[in-house]
Amino acid sequence: MNYLSTRGHADRKRFCEILLEGLAPDGGLYLPETYPQVDTATLAKWRTLPYAELAFEILSLYIDDIPAADLKAICAKTYTAEVFGTDEIVPLRELEDGVYLEALSNGPTLAFKDMAMQLLGNLFEYELARRGAELNILGATSGDTGSAAEYAMRGKKGVRVFMTSPDGRMSPFQQAQMFSLQDANIHNIAITGVFDDCQDIVKAVSNDLAFKRKYRIGTVNSINWARLLAQVVYYFAGYFQATASNDKPVSFTVPSGNFGNVCAGHVARMMGLPIQTLVVATNENDVLDEFFRTGVYRVRAAVDTHETSSPSMDISKASNFERFVFDLVGRDPAKLRQLFVDDLGLTGCFDLSADPAFKQAAERFGFRSGRSTHDDRLAMIRDTEKRFATLIDPHTADGLKAAREQLTPGVPMVVLETALPIKFAATVVEALGEEPARPKKFEGIEALPKRVVQLPADAEAVKAYIAQHCD
Ligand SMILES: *Cc1c(COP(=O)(O)O)cnc(C)c1O
């Protein structure tokens, strides 16, 4: 399997070459040259597989530069009941007739990002050992991504993590999750400033090419193809649990931010998994909902990006969206560049409303969308607790709201649960007046010793810290 860039670069790469990379050299995103097709006989074989073996089968179609036995071992080591809480790994729960929640949030940090990041940690360790190389991951987080990355990379050979976060601005639970890690290869850096300052620092350090090369700086952001690929697996696992045979269509609703999660659903659908509809759920930051309603993709300015009670969906632009648009415009790199380089670069916007391609988003690719507000989330959390005795987090609430607007009789609707309510306790308390339950392993973590350094919002200070801690 070879990978190409959405922006038309002539190079073709293998999986392990793009594993440790971010963007393609021309600024595009990597995609497989073709989507492997899965027929009904294959689906029948896969239906009864344990999750780790299903992951191996799917990953094998995209990874041909890791020996099969090694890849199998990596999957088996990653997707265990010990790490993810159950033998199913992603158990499905029926809320009411035809509406399901797929639990993706029972990993180490209680958000779905663990599903991909845990695999990435093991792939990184494997590939770095094979090359005899090292990697220093530099990131910025306001919550879910940073903790998932740290729990995935802790104790891994050849990898260090330097994670910046805005000092005092994460929830106490999320802070405690990250700062209580005592592993020598994990470095928490609390920046005096806001999340944007952290992101600016990461950009400034990455733009210093000499520093970047000398200290082998890398990232684990959501445009990484390996992360997206790992997420394809749970669409198959959800499908098998929601149906009794492989001729039935299923729809999925996905609480969305950077479009990574739902893009994995798109890939599963392109492979031939019988997905009828993919519902993109957004909050007040509705750049994606606007596109699927109107055909206009209009990136928001920082001042127009709202801080909401589903903060992991607070985006101004969706960094994985380019992958889907590439398929939407018939994989034409010239047209893609027109939209993402020329139009977005000049006007911050592109308009496909009059383009026949836009119609295909719904008709051929099955996309729908929905949007919710803070009040919708509160109402959805209350309703779900009252009628089904089930607590959901505010991101999953965004999903459930959008899902209910897109139900088709006879077609199961699977809503992806992207975080556990304890991670966003303040909103759950606002809705219900009670604290959500906390898994045992997280009892009392706020009181544990914290391992964190404070630094000013200054890239030079962060560079000096990194240099000091790489031997
Ligand atoms: C990251 C995240 C999302 C958004 O996922 P994307 O892949 O960026 O679309 C939604 N919910 C939660 C809880 C998250 O952590």
The ligand as an ORCA input file, in Angstrom:
! r2SCAN-3c Opt
* xyz 0 1
  C     -11.112     15.104     20.310
  C     -12.532     14.969     20.772
  C     -13.630     15.154     19.900
  C     -13.453     15.556     18.453
  O     -12.891     14.550     17.660
  P     -12.291     14.871     16.196
  O     -11.622     13.625     15.783
  O     -11.326     16.013     16.397
  O     -13.432     15.256     15.323
  C     -14.911     14.953     20.401
  N     -15.115     14.624     21.698
  C     -14.091     14.451     22.567
  C     -14.401     14.117     23.978
  C     -12.767     14.605     22.142
  O     -11.747     14.439     23.016
*
